[in-house]
Amino acid sequence: MTIWQEIKAGTIPPRLTVAEIYALTEAGLLAENEHFDLIDGEIVPMAAAKSSDHERVKRALNWALTTSLPRALGVFIEAEVAFTPTNLHEPDLAVWPAEIGSQEVRGPDLLLVIEVAVSSIGYDLRVKAPRYATFGVRDYWVVDAIRKTTRVHRAPVQGAYTDVEEYEAHDRVSALLLPVSVCLEEIDGPPVRRW
């Protein structure tokens, strides 16, 4: 059964805490491959199937980060990050010190968060950006896998990023808190033309 079927059947409550999510997963009532965000205790579904463009760009970014960063830093793919007791998000890529466990990491610990978008770009910009700003994420990138642009969000203040810039595929984007820079065109080729 999917999480939605479990909620409808009454085996899982409609509002949850992060601790309850972990407990339900450990008990086998939630599949580890369920993709959702927990926003103020409410489960919000994420796409289960990602497009080829999404996965290709995510893989290229993962490779660029992993081969550039010291071993003391972890590059985590679709790791669950518990920002508060009722807020759990699963960014496509996140970097934080490797000694911090995934259930202990919080917004200020995150050195870089990247969402790769094809169909979710509106959600990543309008919903996730203010949430990540509220939780203290200092460097948040939204990468458009088709246009090959990177919108960089920095300087969070009261739930909004005060420094937002967009970079084209040929631009080199440097991380704020890490010794790494990425050029999408170099790691994944030019933008995809689909018209």
Backbone bond lengths (Angstrom), bond angles and torsions (degrees), N, CA, C in turn:
res aa  C-N    CA-C-N  psi(-1)  N-CA   C-N-CA  omega(-1)  CA-C   N-CA-C  phi
1 M - - - 1.448 - - 1.528 110.03 -
2 T 1.322 115.74 146.06 1.460 119.80 174.71 1.518 108.91 -81.32
3 I 1.310 115.87 168.36 1.465 120.12 179.35 1.530 110.88 -60.03
4 W 1.337 117.20 -35.21 1.465 120.60 179.92 1.520 111.22 -67.59
5 Q 1.329 116.73 -38.82 1.460 120.59 177.00 1.529 110.42 -66.42
6 E 1.347 116.26 -38.22 1.468 120.66 178.28 1.536 110.87 -64.48
7 I 1.332 116.97 -41.08 1.471 120.81 178.65 1.532 109.70 -65.05
8 K 1.334 116.53 -45.49 1.470 120.18 -179.67 1.527 111.57 -63.34
9 A 1.341 116.69 -35.86 1.465 120.71 179.29 1.531 112.11 -75.94
10 G 1.334 116.51 -12.18 1.454 120.05 179.01 1.524 114.42 86.72
11 T 1.323 118.02 6.28 1.467 120.46 178.88 1.526 112.49 -81.66
12 I 1.337 116.18 -18.45 1.466 122.21 175.63 1.525 107.19 -129.14
13 P 1.339 117.79 131.67 1.473 119.37 179.34 1.528 111.48 -67.57
14 P 1.343 117.67 152.79 1.464 120.76 -177.96 1.527 113.41 -71.11
15 R 1.333 118.24 -23.22 1.471 121.71 176.94 1.514 107.61 -120.07
16 L 1.333 115.75 134.51 1.460 121.03 -174.28 1.517 111.64 -135.08
17 T 1.309 115.18 163.35 1.462 121.23 169.74 1.523 107.58 -104.95
18 V 1.322 115.85 166.85 1.466 120.21 177.31 1.527 109.42 -61.22
19 A 1.328 117.76 -42.04 1.467 121.05 179.19 1.529 110.95 -59.77
20 E 1.340 116.90 -39.48 1.466 119.82 178.03 1.525 111.56 -68.01
21 I 1.330 117.50 -36.15 1.477 120.91 176.04 1.529 109.54 -60.19
22 Y 1.341 116.97 -48.45 1.467 120.59 179.72 1.526 110.85 -61.97
23 A 1.343 117.11 -42.35 1.460 120.46 -179.71 1.526 111.82 -65.22
24 L 1.329 117.42 -41.80 1.466 121.18 178.49 1.524 111.26 -65.47
25 T 1.334 116.42 -36.13 1.468 120.16 177.93 1.526 109.87 -67.54
26 E 1.327 116.70 -46.17 1.473 120.37 179.03 1.529 111.81 -62.38
27 A 1.324 116.75 -33.20 1.469 120.93 179.47 1.530 111.83 -79.26
28 G 1.332 117.45 -6.01 1.458 121.08 179.20 1.522 114.32 84.34
29 L 1.335 117.64 8.30 1.465 120.41 179.34 1.524 112.54 -83.79
30 L 1.323 117.18 -20.14 1.466 121.67 173.97 1.525 107.45 -118.33
31 A 1.302 115.44 130.42 1.466 119.76 178.12 1.522 109.17 -73.04
32 E 1.321 116.40 142.51 1.469 120.40 -179.92 1.521 112.06 -66.94
33 N 1.331 117.84 -17.75 1.468 120.36 179.89 1.529 112.91 -94.71
34 E 1.331 117.84 8.83 1.472 120.88 174.17 1.527 107.93 -69.94
35 H 1.316 117.53 132.07 1.457 121.24 -179.68 1.523 109.27 -112.63
36 F 1.337 115.85 114.09 1.453 120.98 178.59 1.519 108.66 -158.34
37 D 1.319 114.85 161.00 1.453 121.99 168.56 1.516 106.44 -106.49
38 L 1.315 116.23 151.22 1.455 122.08 172.98 1.521 106.00 -109.38
39 I 1.330 116.20 110.68 1.458 121.30 -176.82 1.517 108.45 -114.11
40 D 1.319 115.17 111.38 1.463 121.78 -177.70 1.527 111.46 50.28
41 G 1.337 116.02 41.05 1.456 122.20 176.78 1.511 115.49 87.43
42 E 1.331 117.75 -6.34 1.463 121.35 -178.83 1.526 110.08 -102.33
43 I 1.324 116.50 135.32 1.461 121.49 179.53 1.523 109.01 -79.96
44 V 1.341 115.61 126.75 1.463 122.45 177.67 1.528 106.83 -118.64
45 P 1.339 117.86 117.92 1.466 120.23 -174.74 1.526 112.56 -69.13
46 M 1.310 114.79 147.24 1.462 122.65 172.78 1.523 106.68 -112.86
47 A 1.307 116.23 161.17 1.463 120.37 179.52 1.525 110.23 -62.54
48 A 1.311 116.40 129.31 1.466 120.51 178.28 1.522 110.34 -78.45
49 A 1.326 116.73 -35.63 1.460 120.93 -179.71 1.520 108.93 -107.06
50 K 1.300 116.69 123.45 1.457 122.64 179.69 1.529 108.80 -97.32
51 S 1.327 116.25 147.98 1.461 119.85 179.56 1.521 110.55 -71.47
52 S 1.311 115.80 161.93 1.469 121.06 177.22 1.519 110.78 -60.20
53 D 1.346 117.41 -39.84 1.464 120.77 179.25 1.527 110.24 -61.33
54 H 1.321 116.53 -45.00 1.462 121.97 179.59 1.523 110.50 -58.56
55 E 1.308 116.56 -51.16 1.465 120.99 -176.17 1.530 111.94 -67.43
56 R 1.318 117.55 -37.42 1.469 120.99 179.62 1.533 110.61 -64.97
57 V 1.333 117.32 -46.33 1.462 121.15 -179.92 1.526 110.42 -67.29
58 K 1.320 117.54 -40.79 1.471 120.85 177.88 1.529 110.13 -60.90
59 R 1.320 117.25 -43.79 1.467 121.21 178.75 1.517 110.69 -62.55
60 A 1.323 117.95 -42.66 1.474 121.73 -179.45 1.530 110.57 -64.93
61 L 1.322 116.85 -41.96 1.468 120.34 177.88 1.525 110.93 -66.00
62 N 1.319 116.77 -42.04 1.459 120.51 177.74 1.530 110.57 -58.69
63 W 1.319 116.58 -45.79 1.465 121.08 179.14 1.528 110.38 -61.58
64 A 1.334 117.42 -46.43 1.472 121.07 -178.81 1.524 111.17 -60.62
65 L 1.321 116.87 -42.13 1.466 120.30 -179.93 1.530 111.12 -71.13
66 T 1.314 116.70 -47.98 1.463 121.25 -175.78 1.528 111.80 -61.36
67 T 1.317 117.11 -39.02 1.472 119.80 -177.89 1.522 112.84 -81.08
68 S 1.327 117.78 -9.45 1.466 121.19 -177.78 1.521 114.29 -105.08
69 L 1.311 117.20 -20.83 1.463 120.03 -171.58 1.527 112.22 -99.34
70 P 1.328 116.77 152.23 1.460 120.12 176.80 1.529 111.34 -68.29
71 R 1.335 116.11 157.61 1.468 121.72 -177.19 1.525 113.05 -61.95
72 A 1.315 117.49 -22.18 1.467 120.90 -179.45 1.528 112.11 -68.90
73 L 1.330 116.51 -13.89 1.464 121.34 178.81 1.519 109.14 -108.13
74 G 1.308 116.49 137.25 1.454 120.84 178.07 1.509 111.22 -102.70
75 V 1.330 115.69 139.32 1.460 122.21 171.68 1.523 105.44 -104.43
76 F 1.325 116.21 114.95 1.455 121.26 -173.55 1.522 109.95 -111.15
77 I 1.331 115.90 132.33 1.463 122.80 -178.70 1.519 108.79 -102.75
78 E 1.338 115.55 122.66 1.461 122.89 177.88 1.529 112.08 49.39
79 A 1.326 116.46 40.07 1.463 121.15 176.92 1.525 109.80 -81.31
80 E 1.302 116.19 140.47 1.459 120.34 177.20 1.524 109.22 -76.45
81 V 1.324 115.74 129.67 1.457 121.60 178.25 1.525 107.70 -118.92
82 A 1.330 115.64 119.34 1.467 121.17 179.69 1.521 108.38 -91.00
83 F 1.319 116.45 103.57 1.457 120.94 -177.94 1.524 112.16 -79.45
84 T 1.320 116.47 -36.46 1.466 122.66 177.29 1.530 106.30 -145.02
85 P 1.325 118.70 175.95 1.466 119.68 178.32 1.527 115.15 -61.78
86 T 1.340 118.24 -16.64 1.473 120.53 179.98 1.527 112.97 -124.63
87 N 1.330 117.50 15.70 1.470 120.71 -179.16 1.517 110.14 -134.29
88 L 1.333 114.25 118.30 1.455 122.22 -178.29 1.523 107.47 -132.68
89 H 1.331 116.48 123.93 1.468 120.15 178.83 1.514 109.51 -123.91
90 E 1.329 115.21 157.59 1.457 122.37 -176.78 1.535 108.63 -126.99
91 P 1.342 117.79 78.96 1.464 118.49 179.80 1.525 111.07 -65.69
92 D 1.333 115.47 152.60 1.464 119.51 178.94 1.523 111.08 -59.18
93 L 1.334 116.65 -45.99 1.464 121.88 177.64 1.515 109.05 -138.20
94 A 1.306 116.32 140.84 1.461 121.17 176.31 1.522 108.44 -145.77
95 V 1.323 115.51 143.81 1.460 121.06 178.60 1.519 108.08 -120.71
96 W 1.341 115.30 130.74 1.458 121.12 174.30 1.516 108.87 -153.17
97 P 1.335 117.93 165.56 1.463 120.25 178.80 1.532 110.39 -56.93
98 A 1.337 116.09 129.93 1.465 121.92 -173.06 1.517 113.24 -61.96
99 E 1.329 118.43 -23.22 1.465 119.13 -178.13 1.528 113.00 -76.11
100 I 1.332 118.19 -10.94 1.471 121.06 177.95 1.526 108.39 -88.49
101 G 1.321 116.66 123.85 1.463 121.22 179.59 1.518 111.81 -68.02
102 S 1.315 116.35 154.68 1.468 120.31 -175.82 1.524 112.49 -62.91
103 Q 1.320 118.37 -29.45 1.460 119.43 179.57 1.526 112.31 -84.14
104 E 1.334 117.20 -8.46 1.471 121.03 -179.98 1.529 113.19 -104.15
105 V 1.322 118.14 -14.81 1.467 120.85 -176.19 1.528 110.53 -68.42
106 R 1.327 116.51 141.12 1.469 122.81 178.32 1.522 109.02 -130.46
107 G 1.319 117.16 172.97 1.459 122.61 -175.24 1.511 115.53 -48.42
108 P 1.333 120.33 -53.02 1.459 120.77 -178.33 1.534 113.99 -65.21
109 D 1.353 117.79 -19.23 1.469 121.18 177.06 1.522 111.77 -74.76
110 L 1.322 116.82 -23.34 1.464 121.51 -175.33 1.525 109.93 -75.40
111 L 1.311 115.59 123.09 1.464 121.06 -178.59 1.523 111.77 -89.36
112 L 1.325 116.42 -22.50 1.464 122.00 176.18 1.521 107.70 -162.71
113 V 1.337 115.92 135.65 1.461 122.27 173.35 1.518 106.73 -125.56
114 I 1.339 115.71 130.82 1.470 120.85 179.28 1.522 109.15 -126.69
115 E 1.315 115.35 129.25 1.462 122.25 168.69 1.519 106.92 -109.60
116 V 1.327 116.42 129.27 1.467 122.10 175.34 1.518 105.92 -99.51
117 A 1.316 116.49 130.53 1.459 119.87 -172.71 1.525 112.24 -125.76
118 V 1.310 114.76 139.60 1.461 122.86 165.48 1.527 105.64 -122.08
119 S 1.314 117.28 -69.32 1.473 120.71 178.61 1.526 112.74 -94.78
120 S 1.332 117.91 -13.81 1.466 120.83 -174.36 1.522 113.99 -97.03
121 I 1.311 118.66 13.22 1.466 120.03 -172.58 1.532 112.28 -60.49
122 G 1.322 118.12 -40.01 1.461 120.71 178.33 1.519 111.65 -62.27
123 Y 1.323 117.10 -43.20 1.462 122.08 178.61 1.533 110.45 -64.67
124 D 1.331 116.54 -43.24 1.468 120.65 -178.56 1.524 111.67 -65.74
125 L 1.332 117.52 -33.54 1.466 121.35 -179.02 1.526 112.72 -85.99
126 R 1.336 117.29 -42.64 1.469 119.76 -172.90 1.526 114.38 -92.52
127 V 1.319 117.83 -28.41 1.465 120.22 -178.75 1.528 110.89 -102.87
128 K 1.328 116.36 -54.37 1.466 118.89 -174.64 1.528 112.84 -70.65
129 A 1.323 118.95 -38.59 1.477 119.86 -177.79 1.530 112.14 -56.61
130 P 1.336 120.09 -51.87 1.460 117.95 179.29 1.535 113.22 -64.73
131 R 1.311 116.72 -32.14 1.466 119.63 178.29 1.527 110.01 -67.55
132 Y 1.333 116.81 -47.57 1.466 119.48 178.63 1.532 110.50 -61.73
133 A 1.324 117.52 -37.54 1.471 120.24 176.79 1.524 110.48 -62.94
134 T 1.311 116.87 -44.20 1.462 121.38 178.43 1.525 111.35 -59.95
135 F 1.332 116.62 -37.58 1.462 121.08 -177.02 1.527 113.16 -84.92
136 G 1.342 118.19 1.05 1.459 120.98 173.69 1.513 116.24 87.84
137 V 1.341 118.11 19.75 1.467 120.91 175.47 1.523 107.44 -73.15
138 R 1.320 116.58 120.79 1.466 120.91 -172.19 1.523 114.62 -89.22
139 D 1.328 117.88 -19.24 1.466 120.81 -178.91 1.524 107.57 -141.18
140 Y 1.350 116.42 104.52 1.457 123.17 -176.14 1.518 109.06 -123.57
141 W 1.351 116.67 123.24 1.457 122.07 -179.87 1.527 109.56 -114.24
142 V 1.326 115.69 137.19 1.456 121.39 169.62 1.524 106.26 -114.85
143 V 1.327 115.50 115.70 1.460 122.13 -176.93 1.517 108.61 -103.52
144 D 1.316 116.46 119.38 1.462 122.62 175.41 1.525 106.84 -82.47
145 A 1.335 117.04 111.19 1.461 122.02 -174.21 1.522 113.13 -70.24
146 I 1.312 118.61 -19.43 1.467 121.37 179.41 1.529 110.45 -90.84
147 R 1.325 116.98 -54.79 1.471 121.22 -178.80 1.521 112.48 -75.89
148 K 1.333 116.61 -17.12 1.471 123.85 -178.19 1.535 111.18 60.41
149 T 1.313 115.10 43.34 1.457 120.07 173.37 1.526 108.31 -107.09
150 T 1.308 115.54 155.92 1.462 121.40 177.13 1.518 107.93 -126.68
151 R 1.328 116.38 118.15 1.454 120.34 175.54 1.526 107.03 -98.09
152 V 1.327 116.15 116.68 1.459 123.53 -175.10 1.524 109.43 -101.20
153 H 1.321 115.26 127.27 1.466 123.27 -179.35 1.521 108.74 -114.23
154 R 1.349 115.77 127.17 1.461 120.75 -179.67 1.524 110.10 -143.64
155 A 1.317 115.15 170.26 1.467 123.53 177.07 1.530 111.29 59.91
156 P 1.361 117.21 65.64 1.463 119.04 178.98 1.527 112.16 -71.44
157 V 1.327 115.68 132.57 1.466 122.17 177.51 1.524 107.64 -139.50
158 Q 1.312 117.35 118.92 1.463 123.98 175.07 1.535 113.09 47.66
159 G 1.314 116.44 50.94 1.459 121.14 174.65 1.512 116.02 80.41
160 A 1.330 117.31 14.97 1.466 120.10 177.39 1.523 109.32 -144.52
161 Y 1.306 115.39 149.00 1.461 120.12 174.19 1.518 108.71 -88.15
162 T 1.327 116.27 129.95 1.461 120.71 -177.60 1.522 112.50 -94.70
163 D 1.337 117.43 -8.11 1.461 122.09 178.76 1.522 107.44 -130.00
164 V 1.337 116.29 104.86 1.462 121.89 -179.32 1.520 108.31 -128.45
165 E 1.332 115.97 126.38 1.466 121.29 178.54 1.515 109.55 -134.99
166 E 1.339 115.77 150.91 1.458 120.31 176.96 1.520 109.01 -115.63
167 Y 1.331 114.63 137.83 1.460 122.37 -178.96 1.523 109.48 -119.00
168 E 1.331 115.92 143.78 1.462 122.05 178.02 1.525 110.21 -83.72
169 A 1.330 116.51 171.36 1.470 122.56 -176.70 1.521 112.39 -57.30
170 H 1.340 117.50 -35.86 1.469 120.65 -176.26 1.534 113.09 -84.30
171 D 1.335 117.73 -7.76 1.462 121.30 -179.89 1.527 111.15 -79.25
172 R 1.294 116.39 147.73 1.464 122.14 173.70 1.527 107.33 -94.03
173 V 1.319 116.21 126.50 1.456 122.66 -178.83 1.531 107.99 -109.87
174 S 1.320 115.80 122.61 1.465 120.86 179.71 1.519 109.91 -100.05
175 A 1.326 115.06 136.84 1.460 120.08 176.64 1.523 108.93 -69.64
176 L 1.309 116.02 147.97 1.454 122.17 -179.06 1.526 112.01 -71.69
177 L 1.329 117.10 -41.59 1.457 122.11 -170.63 1.531 113.71 -114.25
178 L 1.327 116.65 7.63 1.465 120.93 -175.43 1.526 110.86 -131.60
179 P 1.333 117.20 153.16 1.464 120.18 177.22 1.530 111.39 -84.48
180 V 1.332 116.07 61.98 1.461 119.90 -176.77 1.522 109.46 -147.61
181 S 1.337 114.87 145.06 1.459 120.95 171.35 1.521 107.90 -137.53
182 V 1.329 115.40 151.22 1.459 121.25 -173.39 1.519 109.52 -134.30
183 C 1.324 115.63 136.41 1.465 122.58 170.53 1.518 106.30 -117.74
184 L 1.321 117.44 113.38 1.465 120.79 -175.57 1.523 112.41 -59.43
185 E 1.310 117.12 -38.52 1.465 119.98 -179.83 1.524 111.24 -63.61
186 E 1.323 117.42 -35.34 1.464 120.61 178.62 1.517 112.61 -70.67
187 I 1.338 117.21 -38.34 1.463 118.70 -175.39 1.525 113.53 -92.27
188 D 1.360 117.73 -15.36 1.465 118.75 -176.66 1.529 114.42 -144.24
189 G 1.302 118.26 7.98 1.457 119.98 178.00 1.512 113.69 86.19
190 P 1.326 117.09 179.29 1.471 121.18 -177.06 1.526 112.56 -72.03
191 P 1.331 117.03 168.56 1.471 120.31 178.00 1.524 111.42 -56.60
192 V 1.317 115.15 150.14 1.469 122.24 179.22 1.522 108.09 -83.21
193 R 1.322 116.30 129.16 1.475 121.18 177.28 1.518 108.56 -100.92
194 R 1.341 116.96 121.79 1.469 119.82 -175.07 1.523 112.20 -130.23
195 W 1.278 118.71 43.16 1.462 118.20 178.55 1.483 112.18 -126.82
